[in-house]
Amino acid sequence: MKAEPIVRPLSEFGLISDNRVAVEAMLDFHTLPAPTLISRADAVFVTVADLDDLGEWLRARGGIVHVSSAGDGLELWTLLTTTPTRADGSSVPVRVSVPVPMGESVMAYIRAAVAA
């Protein structure tokens, strides 16, 4: 007779912790800027200092960039990406954002990643 392990779904706190660990493990491999990292059950949110940092994330992880108005002459540029696929086939959504003054010059490769 063989005992089967019981796999219980993670609680919200467990998901938050699991997501943070996955992103921190990725950051051990990819030395990407992540001065502010907020983990949630559905995704991990990273705020970076400037467009160069956003570009590093885009080159390393790929993804799609969304641009939205942040008011007061600012836009919020957000890269939608993920961690590498884990052994169980899952990955963690990562949202990397940077506030940018409206009309600021943005590198062509970042503009090319903006969702149509």
N, C-alpha and C positions, 0 to 999 in steps of 0.2 A: 504494500500500500504506500502510495506516495502522497505526501502532504503538499497541498497547493497554498502558496502564500495568498493572504487576503490583501488586495490592493484597494485602499480607500481613496476617494477623491480628496484632493487637498482643500483645506479650508481657505477662506479669503486671505488670511494671514500667511498660510502656507504658499499660496500662489504668489503673493507679493514677495515673500522671501526667496522662493524658487526663481522668480524672474530676475531679481536683483543678483543672485548668485550666478545665473547664466550670463548676464551682461558683464559682471565683474570678471568672470572667467574669460570671456571674449576679450576684455580690455587687457588681460594679462598677456594675450597673444598678439593683439593689434594695439599698439601704443597710440590710442586715439584720445584726443582731449575730451574730458568729461568732468568739468569742474563742478557741475550741479547734476546730480543723478537722483531722480525720484521714481521709486518703484511702485507700481499699482498692479492689481490683479490682471488687468487686461493688456498692459504695456509698461515699458520703462521710458521715462521722459528725461532727456538730457538737454540742458541749455548750455550752449557754447558762447565764447566771447566774440567771435567775428566770423566773417565769411570764409576766411582761410581754414578755420577749424571745421566748418560745415563741409568744405571741399575735401578735407582729409577723410571725413566719414563717408562722403559720397564715393571717393576713389576706393576706399577699403571695402565698403559693404554694398555699394550700389543702392538703388531705390529710386523713388519718385519724390520730387520736391513740390510742395504746395506753398503758395504765397497768399497771405491774407492781410487785411488792414489791421494794424494794432492801434490805430488812432494817433492823434497828435503828431502827424508826419512820419509815423513809423510803419513798416511792414514786418510781419513775422514770416520768416522763411523756415519751413519745417521739412526735413528729410524723413520720409517714411521708409524704414528699412527693418531688418530683422537680425537676430543673432544667427550664427551658423546652425544648420540642422543638427539636432541632437540624435543620439542612438535610437530613441523611440520615434523619430520622424518629426518631432515638434520643433518649433523655434519660437523665440520671444519677439514680439513686435517692439521696435525701438523708434522713438520719435525724437529727432535731434533738431532743436530750434535755435534761431538767432534773430534778435531784432535788428532791422536794417533801416536807416533813414530812406524815405521815399526818394527815388531818383538816383540812389547810389549806384556806382558802376559795379556790376556783378560779372564775375568770370563767365566766359562763354560756355564752358562745360557744365557749370551749375545751372545757367539759364536753359541749357539743352535738356536738363533733367526735370524741368517744370512741367507738371501735368497740364495737358491741353484743356 
